[in-house]
């Protein structure tokens, strides 16, 4: 395992931190897409605007 970690240097860490914002945005978007496609009521009932679909009268 230490052999693998020794291959990562200062440049790799710099690139990873530079891409962290984009990776977070893409991950959050993918998560919301999964919730929308699967229609996961347990979570979506707390999402503003979309939760009107689950209001009971």
N, CA, C and O atoms as a Tripos MOL2 file, in Angstrom:
@<TRIPOS>MOLECULE
protein
  228   227    57     0     0
PROTEIN
NO_CHARGES

@<TRIPOS>ATOM
      1 N           0.8250   -1.1880    0.0000 N.3       1 UNK1
      2 CA          0.0000    0.0000    0.0000 C.3       1 UNK1
      3 C           0.8660    1.2480    0.0000 C.2       1 UNK1
      4 O           0.5190    2.2330   -0.6520 O.2       1 UNK1
      5 N           1.9620    1.2310    0.7000 N.am      2 UNK2
      6 CA          2.8150    2.4240    0.7400 C.3       2 UNK2
      7 C           3.4590    2.6740   -0.6200 C.2       2 UNK2
      8 O           3.8090    3.8110   -0.9330 O.2       2 UNK2
      9 N           3.6190    1.6290   -1.4310 N.am      3 UNK3
     10 CA          4.1490    1.8100   -2.7740 C.3       3 UNK3
     11 C           3.2070    2.6310   -3.6440 C.2       3 UNK3
     12 O           3.6390    3.4530   -4.4520 O.2       3 UNK3
     13 N           1.9200    2.3920   -3.4620 N.am      4 UNK4
     14 CA          0.9150    3.1410   -4.2060 C.3       4 UNK4
     15 C           0.8770    4.6010   -3.7530 C.2       4 UNK4
     16 O           0.7810    5.5120   -4.5760 O.2       4 UNK4
     17 N           0.9510    4.8120   -2.4610 N.am      5 UNK5
     18 CA          0.9120    6.1790   -1.9350 C.3       5 UNK5
     19 C           2.1530    6.9770   -2.2930 C.2       5 UNK5
     20 O           2.0910    8.2000   -2.4130 O.2       5 UNK5
     21 N           3.2570    6.3110   -2.4610 N.am      6 UNK6
     22 CA          4.4940    7.0260   -2.7880 C.3       6 UNK6
     23 C           4.4870    7.5360   -4.2270 C.2       6 UNK6
     24 O           5.2980    8.3940   -4.5740 O.2       6 UNK6
     25 N           3.5930    7.0280   -5.0660 N.am      7 UNK7
     26 CA          3.4950    7.4890   -6.4500 C.3       7 UNK7
     27 C           2.7830    8.8320   -6.5580 C.2       7 UNK7
     28 O           2.9280    9.5310   -7.5610 O.2       7 UNK7
     29 N           2.0240    9.1960   -5.5450 N.am      8 UNK8
     30 CA          1.3250   10.4720   -5.5440 C.3       8 UNK8
     31 C           2.2250   11.5380   -4.9500 C.2       8 UNK8
     32 O           2.7200   11.4050   -3.8310 O.2       8 UNK8
     33 N           2.4280   12.5890   -5.7130 N.am      9 UNK9
     34 CA          3.2990   13.6550   -5.2510 C.3       9 UNK9
     35 C           2.5560   14.9570   -5.0750 C.2       9 UNK9
     36 O           1.3260   15.0000   -5.0650 O.2       9 UNK9
     37 N           3.3220   16.0060   -4.9370 N.am     10 UNK10
     38 CA          2.7760   17.3310   -4.7090 C.3      10 UNK10
     39 C           1.8720   17.7550   -5.8740 C.2      10 UNK10
     40 O           0.8290   18.3700   -5.6530 O.2      10 UNK10
     41 N           2.2550   17.4380   -7.0780 N.am     11 UNK11
     42 CA          1.4800   17.8130   -8.2580 C.3      11 UNK11
     43 C           0.1180   17.1300   -8.2760 C.2      11 UNK11
     44 O          -0.8780   17.7500   -8.6480 O.2      11 UNK11
     45 N           0.0600   15.8560   -7.8780 N.am     12 UNK12
     46 CA         -1.2030   15.1360   -7.8440 C.3      12 UNK12
     47 C          -2.1500   15.7220   -6.8050 C.2      12 UNK12
     48 O          -3.3530   15.8220   -7.0450 O.2      12 UNK12
     49 N          -1.6240   16.1000   -5.6770 N.am     13 UNK13
     50 CA         -2.4460   16.7100   -4.6320 C.3      13 UNK13
     51 C          -2.9750   18.0560   -5.1050 C.2      13 UNK13
     52 O          -4.1280   18.3970   -4.8430 O.2      13 UNK13
     53 N          -2.1450   18.8220   -5.7970 N.am     14 UNK14
     54 CA         -2.5580   20.1110   -6.3320 C.3      14 UNK14
     55 C          -3.6850   19.9380   -7.3520 C.2      14 UNK14
     56 O          -4.6570   20.6930   -7.3320 O.2      14 UNK14
     57 N          -3.5630   18.9650   -8.2300 N.am     15 UNK15
     58 CA         -4.6070   18.7050   -9.2170 C.3      15 UNK15
     59 C          -5.9050   18.2340   -8.5510 C.2      15 UNK15
     60 O          -6.9960   18.6300   -8.9600 O.2      15 UNK15
     61 N          -5.7840   17.4080   -7.5480 N.am     16 UNK16
     62 CA         -6.9680   16.9080   -6.8500 C.3      16 UNK16
     63 C          -7.7180   18.0450   -6.1630 C.2      16 UNK16
     64 O          -8.9480   18.0810   -6.1990 O.2      16 UNK16
     65 N          -7.0010   18.9640   -5.5430 N.am     17 UNK17
     66 CA         -7.6720   20.0820   -4.8840 C.3      17 UNK17
     67 C          -8.2840   21.0280   -5.9060 C.2      17 UNK17
     68 O          -9.3060   21.6580   -5.6330 O.2      17 UNK17
     69 N          -7.6820   21.1330   -7.0590 N.am     18 UNK18
     70 CA         -8.2130   21.9990   -8.1080 C.3      18 UNK18
     71 C          -9.5310   21.4450   -8.6610 C.2      18 UNK18
     72 O         -10.4160   22.2190   -9.0250 O.2      18 UNK18
     73 N          -9.6720   20.1330   -8.7300 N.am     19 UNK19
     74 CA        -10.8690   19.5000   -9.2760 C.3      19 UNK19
     75 C         -11.9330   19.2210   -8.2170 C.2      19 UNK19
     76 O         -13.0250   18.7670   -8.5580 O.2      19 UNK19
     77 N         -11.6460   19.4790   -6.9490 N.am     20 UNK20
     78 CA        -12.5630   19.1250   -5.8630 C.3      20 UNK20
     79 C         -13.9240   19.8180   -6.0060 C.2      20 UNK20
     80 O         -14.9520   19.1810   -5.7710 O.2      20 UNK20
     81 N         -13.9600   21.0820   -6.3770 N.am     21 UNK21
     82 CA        -15.2350   21.7890   -6.5280 C.3      21 UNK21
     83 C         -16.0910   21.1960   -7.6270 C.2      21 UNK21
     84 O         -17.2930   21.0000   -7.4480 O.2      21 UNK21
     85 N         -15.4760   20.9100   -8.7660 N.am     22 UNK22
     86 CA        -16.2140   20.3200   -9.8800 C.3      22 UNK22
     87 C         -16.7090   18.9150   -9.5220 C.2      22 UNK22
     88 O         -17.8410   18.5520   -9.8450 O.2      22 UNK22
     89 N         -15.8760   18.1430   -8.8690 N.am     23 UNK23
     90 CA        -16.2710   16.7810   -8.4840 C.3      23 UNK23
     91 C         -17.4330   16.8190   -7.4990 C.2      23 UNK23
     92 O         -18.3270   15.9760   -7.5690 O.2      23 UNK23
     93 N         -17.4350   17.7730   -6.5940 N.am     24 UNK24
     94 CA        -18.5340   17.9090   -5.6410 C.3      24 UNK24
     95 C         -19.8230   18.2890   -6.3590 C.2      24 UNK24
     96 O         -20.8830   17.7340   -6.0710 O.2      24 UNK24
     97 N         -19.7360   19.2300   -7.2890 N.am     25 UNK25
     98 CA        -20.9200   19.6610   -8.0350 C.3      25 UNK25
     99 C         -21.4840   18.5260   -8.8810 C.2      25 UNK25
    100 O         -22.6960   18.3120   -8.8960 O.2      25 UNK25
    101 N         -20.6330   17.8070   -9.5740 N.am     26 UNK26
    102 CA        -21.0930   16.6810  -10.3840 C.3      26 UNK26
    103 C         -21.6830   15.5790   -9.5070 C.2      26 UNK26
    104 O         -22.6880   14.9710   -9.8770 O.2      26 UNK26
    105 N         -21.0840   15.3200   -8.3720 N.am     27 UNK27
    106 CA        -21.6010   14.2970   -7.4560 C.3      27 UNK27
    107 C         -22.9610   14.6670   -6.8920 C.2      27 UNK27
    108 O         -23.8500   13.8200   -6.8070 O.2      27 UNK27
    109 N         -23.1320   15.9270   -6.5050 N.am     28 UNK28
    110 CA        -24.4200   16.3740   -5.9730 C.3      28 UNK28
    111 C         -25.4960   16.3080   -7.0550 C.2      28 UNK28
    112 O         -26.6260   15.8960   -6.7910 O.2      28 UNK28
    113 N         -25.1440   16.7130   -8.2580 N.am     29 UNK29
    114 CA        -26.0940   16.6560   -9.3630 C.3      29 UNK29
    115 C         -26.4790   15.2180   -9.6770 C.2      29 UNK29
    116 O         -27.6480   14.9240   -9.9270 O.2      29 UNK29
    117 N         -25.5120   14.3330   -9.6640 N.am     30 UNK30
    118 CA        -25.8060   12.9170   -9.9210 C.3      30 UNK30
    119 C         -26.7040   12.3500   -8.8250 C.2      30 UNK30
    120 O         -27.6040   11.5570   -9.1060 O.2      30 UNK30
    121 N         -26.4650   12.7500   -7.5890 N.am     31 UNK31
    122 CA        -27.3150   12.2910   -6.4910 C.3      31 UNK31
    123 C         -28.7460   12.7640   -6.6300 C.2      31 UNK31
    124 O         -29.6790   11.9930   -6.4070 O.2      31 UNK31
    125 N         -28.9330   14.0390   -7.0000 N.am     32 UNK32
    126 CA        -30.2880   14.5490   -7.2170 C.3      32 UNK32
    127 C         -30.9630   13.8690   -8.4030 C.2      32 UNK32
    128 O         -32.1690   13.6230   -8.3780 O.2      32 UNK32
    129 N         -30.1970   13.5710   -9.4250 N.am     33 UNK33
    130 CA        -30.7490   12.8720  -10.5820 C.3      33 UNK33
    131 C         -31.2390   11.4720  -10.1920 C.2      33 UNK33
    132 O         -32.3020   11.0340  -10.6310 O.2      33 UNK33
    133 N         -30.4670   10.7910   -9.3780 N.am     34 UNK34
    134 CA        -30.8740    9.4570   -8.9190 C.3      34 UNK34
    135 C         -32.1590    9.5520   -8.0990 C.2      34 UNK34
    136 O         -33.0590    8.7260   -8.2520 O.2      34 UNK34
    137 N         -32.2460   10.5680   -7.2210 N.am     35 UNK35
    138 CA        -33.4690   10.7340   -6.4390 C.3      35 UNK35
    139 C         -34.6670   11.0220   -7.3340 C.2      35 UNK35
    140 O         -35.7540   10.4910   -7.1080 O.2      35 UNK35
    141 N         -34.4740   11.8530   -8.3410 N.am     36 UNK36
    142 CA        -35.5680   12.2110   -9.2510 C.3      36 UNK36
    143 C         -36.0190   11.0060  -10.0790 C.2      36 UNK36
    144 O         -37.2170   10.7720  -10.2410 O.2      36 UNK36
    145 N         -35.0760   10.2600  -10.5890 N.am     37 UNK37
    146 CA        -35.4120    9.1230  -11.4530 C.3      37 UNK37
    147 C         -36.0740    8.0020  -10.6560 C.2      37 UNK37
    148 O         -37.0130    7.3660  -11.1360 O.2      37 UNK37
    149 N         -35.5880    7.7620   -9.4450 N.am     38 UNK38
    150 CA        -36.1430    6.6720   -8.6480 C.3      38 UNK38
    151 C         -37.3860    7.0920   -7.8800 C.2      38 UNK38
    152 O         -38.0900    6.2400   -7.3380 O.2      38 UNK38
    153 N         -37.6730    8.4160   -7.8230 N.am     39 UNK39
    154 CA        -38.8440    8.9390   -7.1150 C.3      39 UNK39
    155 C         -38.8350    8.4540   -5.6640 C.2      39 UNK39
    156 O         -39.8230    7.8950   -5.1890 O.2      39 UNK39
    157 N         -37.7370    8.6630   -4.9720 N.am     40 UNK40
    158 CA        -37.4910    8.1830   -3.6140 C.3      40 UNK40
    159 C         -38.2290    9.0780   -2.6170 C.2      40 UNK40
    160 O         -37.6860   10.0890   -2.1730 O.2      40 UNK40
    161 N         -39.4570    8.7140   -2.2660 N.am     41 UNK41
    162 CA        -40.3440    9.5530   -1.4620 C.3      41 UNK41
    163 C         -39.7650    9.8700   -0.0830 C.2      41 UNK41
    164 O         -39.9840   10.9660    0.4340 O.2      41 UNK41
    165 N         -39.0470    8.9540    0.5100 N.am     42 UNK42
    166 CA        -38.5110    9.1620    1.8480 C.3      42 UNK42
    167 C         -37.6340   10.4090    1.9180 C.2      42 UNK42
    168 O         -37.6150   11.0860    2.9460 O.2      42 UNK42
    169 N         -36.9230   10.7180    0.8680 N.am     43 UNK43
    170 CA        -36.0400   11.8830    0.8420 C.3      43 UNK43
    171 C         -36.7040   13.0660    0.1510 C.2      43 UNK43
    172 O         -36.6010   14.2000    0.6180 O.2      43 UNK43
    173 N         -37.3910   12.8030   -0.9690 N.am     44 UNK44
    174 CA        -37.9420   13.8860   -1.7770 C.3      44 UNK44
    175 C         -39.0820   14.6330   -1.1090 C.2      44 UNK44
    176 O         -39.3930   15.7480   -1.5260 O.2      44 UNK44
    177 N         -39.7170   14.0720   -0.0930 N.am     45 UNK45
    178 CA        -40.8010   14.7780    0.5770 C.3      45 UNK45
    179 C         -40.2870   16.0040    1.3280 C.2      45 UNK45
    180 O         -41.0840   16.8670    1.6930 O.2      45 UNK45
    181 N         -38.9810   16.1060    1.5680 N.am     46 UNK46
    182 CA        -38.3920   17.2510    2.2530 C.3      46 UNK46
    183 C         -37.7570   18.2560    1.2940 C.2      46 UNK46
    184 O         -37.2450   19.2840    1.7390 O.2      46 UNK46
    185 N         -37.7790   17.9860    0.0110 N.am     47 UNK47
    186 CA        -37.1810   18.8680   -0.9800 C.3      47 UNK47
    187 C         -38.1920   19.9490   -1.3710 C.2      47 UNK47
    188 O         -39.2950   19.6240   -1.8110 O.2      47 UNK47
    189 N         -37.8290   21.2440   -1.2160 N.am     48 UNK48
    190 CA        -38.7790   22.3080   -1.5480 C.3      48 UNK48
    191 C         -39.2210   22.2220   -3.0080 C.2      48 UNK48
    192 O         -38.4770   21.7390   -3.8630 O.2      48 UNK48
    193 N         -40.3990   22.6790   -3.2770 N.am     49 UNK49
    194 CA        -41.0430   22.7160   -4.5810 C.3      49 UNK49
    195 C         -41.4560   21.3200   -5.0620 C.2      49 UNK49
    196 O         -42.5840   21.1400   -5.5180 O.2      49 UNK49
    197 N         -40.5870   20.3640   -4.9690 N.am     50 UNK50
    198 CA        -40.8930   19.0080   -5.4610 C.3      50 UNK50
    199 C         -41.7970   18.2650   -4.4810 C.2      50 UNK50
    200 O         -42.4900   17.3260   -4.8710 O.2      50 UNK50
    201 N         -41.7970   18.6800   -3.2010 N.am     51 UNK51
    202 CA        -42.5620   17.9410   -2.1960 C.3      51 UNK51
    203 C         -44.0650   18.1470   -2.3240 C.2      51 UNK51
    204 O         -44.8250   17.4460   -1.6570 O.2      51 UNK51
    205 N         -44.5260   19.0870   -3.1590 N.am     52 UNK52
    206 CA        -45.9570   19.2720   -3.3720 C.3      52 UNK52
    207 C         -46.6130   18.0370   -3.9520 C.2      52 UNK52
    208 O         -47.8230   17.8460   -3.8220 O.2      52 UNK52
    209 N         -45.8360   17.2230   -4.5740 N.am     53 UNK53
    210 CA        -46.3340   15.9750   -5.1700 C.3      53 UNK53
    211 C         -46.8090   15.0030   -4.0880 C.2      53 UNK53
    212 O         -47.6490   14.1440   -4.3540 O.2      53 UNK53
    213 N         -46.2820   15.1330   -2.8810 N.am     54 UNK54
    214 CA        -46.5750   14.1680   -1.8110 C.3      54 UNK54
    215 C         -47.5230   14.7110   -0.7490 C.2      54 UNK54
    216 O         -47.7470   14.0310    0.2530 O.2      54 UNK54
    217 N         -48.0870   15.8980   -0.9180 N.am     55 UNK55
    218 CA        -48.9970   16.4590    0.0860 C.3      55 UNK55
    219 C         -50.2900   15.6620    0.0950 C.2      55 UNK55
    220 O         -50.8760   15.3700   -0.9470 O.2      55 UNK55
    221 N         -50.7160   15.3180    1.3110 N.am     56 UNK56
    222 CA        -51.9710   14.5890    1.4670 C.3      56 UNK56
    223 C         -53.0280   15.5440    1.9700 C.2      56 UNK56
    224 O         -52.7620   16.3850    2.8280 O.2      56 UNK56
    225 N         -54.2110   15.4150    1.4430 N.am     57 UNK57
    226 CA        -55.2860   16.3380    1.8230 C.3      57 UNK57
    227 C         -56.2110   15.7200    2.8330 C.2      57 UNK57
    228 O         -57.1710   16.3590    3.2630 O.2      57 UNK57
@<TRIPOS>BOND
     1     1     2 1
     2     2     3 1
     3     3     4 2
     4     3     5 am
     5     5     6 1
     6     6     7 1
     7     7     8 2
     8     7     9 am
     9     9    10 1
    10    10    11 1
    11    11    12 2
    12    11    13 am
    13    13    14 1
    14    14    15 1
    15    15    16 2
    16    15    17 am
    17    17    18 1
    18    18    19 1
    19    19    20 2
    20    19    21 am
    21    21    22 1
    22    22    23 1
    23    23    24 2
    24    23    25 am
    25    25    26 1
    26    26    27 1
    27    27    28 2
    28    27    29 am
    29    29    30 1
    30    30    31 1
    31    31    32 2
    32    31    33 am
    33    33    34 1
    34    34    35 1
    35    35    36 2
    36    35    37 am
    37    37    38 1
    38    38    39 1
    39    39    40 2
    40    39    41 am
    41    41    42 1
    42    42    43 1
    43    43    44 2
    44    43    45 am
    45    45    46 1
    46    46    47 1
    47    47    48 2
    48    47    49 am
    49    49    50 1
    50    50    51 1
    51    51    52 2
    52    51    53 am
    53    53    54 1
    54    54    55 1
    55    55    56 2
    56    55    57 am
    57    57    58 1
    58    58    59 1
    59    59    60 2
    60    59    61 am
    61    61    62 1
    62    62    63 1
    63    63    64 2
    64    63    65 am
    65    65    66 1
    66    66    67 1
    67    67    68 2
    68    67    69 am
    69    69    70 1
    70    70    71 1
    71    71    72 2
    72    71    73 am
    73    73    74 1
    74    74    75 1
    75    75    76 2
    76    75    77 am
    77    77    78 1
    78    78    79 1
    79    79    80 2
    80    79    81 am
    81    81    82 1
    82    82    83 1
    83    83    84 2
    84    83    85 am
    85    85    86 1
    86    86    87 1
    87    87    88 2
    88    87    89 am
    89    89    90 1
    90    90    91 1
    91    91    92 2
    92    91    93 am
    93    93    94 1
    94    94    95 1
    95    95    96 2
    96    95    97 am
    97    97    98 1
    98    98    99 1
    99    99   100 2
   100    99   101 am
   101   101   102 1
   102   102   103 1
   103   103   104 2
   104   103   105 am
   105   105   106 1
   106   106   107 1
   107   107   108 2
   108   107   109 am
   109   109   110 1
   110   110   111 1
   111   111   112 2
   112   111   113 am
   113   113   114 1
   114   114   115 1
   115   115   116 2
   116   115   117 am
   117   117   118 1
   118   118   119 1
   119   119   120 2
   120   119   121 am
   121   121   122 1
   122   122   123 1
   123   123   124 2
   124   123   125 am
   125   125   126 1
   126   126   127 1
   127   127   128 2
   128   127   129 am
   129   129   130 1
   130   130   131 1
   131   131   132 2
   132   131   133 am
   133   133   134 1
   134   134   135 1
   135   135   136 2
   136   135   137 am
   137   137   138 1
   138   138   139 1
   139   139   140 2
   140   139   141 am
   141   141   142 1
   142   142   143 1
   143   143   144 2
   144   143   145 am
   145   145   146 1
   146   146   147 1
   147   147   148 2
   148   147   149 am
   149   149   150 1
   150   150   151 1
   151   151   152 2
   152   151   153 am
   153   153   154 1
   154   154   155 1
   155   155   156 2
   156   155   157 am
   157   157   158 1
   158   158   159 1
   159   159   160 2
   160   159   161 am
   161   161   162 1
   162   162   163 1
   163   163   164 2
   164   163   165 am
   165   165   166 1
   166   166   167 1
   167   167   168 2
   168   167   169 am
   169   169   170 1
   170   170   171 1
   171   171   172 2
   172   171   173 am
   173   173   174 1
   174   174   175 1
   175   175   176 2
   176   175   177 am
   177   177   178 1
   178   178   179 1
   179   179   180 2
   180   179   181 am
   181   181   182 1
   182   182   183 1
   183   183   184 2
   184   183   185 am
   185   185   186 1
   186   186   187 1
   187   187   188 2
   188   187   189 am
   189   189   190 1
   190   190   191 1
   191   191   192 2
   192   191   193 am
   193   193   194 1
   194   194   195 1
   195   195   196 2
   196   195   197 am
   197   197   198 1
   198   198   199 1
   199   199   200 2
   200   199   201 am
   201   201   202 1
   202   202   203 1
   203   203   204 2
   204   203   205 am
   205   205   206 1
   206   206   207 1
   207   207   208 2
   208   207   209 am
   209   209   210 1
   210   210   211 1
   211   211   212 2
   212   211   213 am
   213   213   214 1
   214   214   215 1
   215   215   216 2
   216   215   217 am
   217   217   218 1
   218   218   219 1
   219   219   220 2
   220   219   221 am
   221   221   222 1
   222   222   223 1
   223   223   224 2
   224   223   225 am
   225   225   226 1
   226   226   227 1
   227   227   228 2
@<TRIPOS>SUBSTRUCTURE
     1 UNK1         2 RESIDUE 1 A UNK
     2 UNK2         6 RESIDUE 1 A UNK
     3 UNK3        10 RESIDUE 1 A UNK
     4 UNK4        14 RESIDUE 1 A UNK
     5 UNK5        18 RESIDUE 1 A UNK
     6 UNK6        22 RESIDUE 1 A UNK
     7 UNK7        26 RESIDUE 1 A UNK
     8 UNK8        30 RESIDUE 1 A UNK
     9 UNK9        34 RESIDUE 1 A UNK
    10 UNK10       38 RESIDUE 1 A UNK
    11 UNK11       42 RESIDUE 1 A UNK
    12 UNK12       46 RESIDUE 1 A UNK
    13 UNK13       50 RESIDUE 1 A UNK
    14 UNK14       54 RESIDUE 1 A UNK
    15 UNK15       58 RESIDUE 1 A UNK
    16 UNK16       62 RESIDUE 1 A UNK
    17 UNK17       66 RESIDUE 1 A UNK
    18 UNK18       70 RESIDUE 1 A UNK
    19 UNK19       74 RESIDUE 1 A UNK
    20 UNK20       78 RESIDUE 1 A UNK
    21 UNK21       82 RESIDUE 1 A UNK
    22 UNK22       86 RESIDUE 1 A UNK
    23 UNK23       90 RESIDUE 1 A UNK
    24 UNK24       94 RESIDUE 1 A UNK
    25 UNK25       98 RESIDUE 1 A UNK
    26 UNK26      102 RESIDUE 1 A UNK
    27 UNK27      106 RESIDUE 1 A UNK
    28 UNK28      110 RESIDUE 1 A UNK
    29 UNK29      114 RESIDUE 1 A UNK
    30 UNK30      118 RESIDUE 1 A UNK
    31 UNK31      122 RESIDUE 1 A UNK
    32 UNK32      126 RESIDUE 1 A UNK
    33 UNK33      130 RESIDUE 1 A UNK
    34 UNK34      134 RESIDUE 1 A UNK
    35 UNK35      138 RESIDUE 1 A UNK
    36 UNK36      142 RESIDUE 1 A UNK
    37 UNK37      146 RESIDUE 1 A UNK
    38 UNK38      150 RESIDUE 1 A UNK
    39 UNK39      154 RESIDUE 1 A UNK
    40 UNK40      158 RESIDUE 1 A UNK
    41 UNK41      162 RESIDUE 1 A UNK
    42 UNK42      166 RESIDUE 1 A UNK
    43 UNK43      170 RESIDUE 1 A UNK
    44 UNK44      174 RESIDUE 1 A UNK
    45 UNK45      178 RESIDUE 1 A UNK
    46 UNK46      182 RESIDUE 1 A UNK
    47 UNK47      186 RESIDUE 1 A UNK
    48 UNK48      190 RESIDUE 1 A UNK
    49 UNK49      194 RESIDUE 1 A UNK
    50 UNK50      198 RESIDUE 1 A UNK
    51 UNK51      202 RESIDUE 1 A UNK
    52 UNK52      206 RESIDUE 1 A UNK
    53 UNK53      210 RESIDUE 1 A UNK
    54 UNK54      214 RESIDUE 1 A UNK
    55 UNK55      218 RESIDUE 1 A UNK
    56 UNK56      222 RESIDUE 1 A UNK
    57 UNK57      226 RESIDUE 1 A UNK
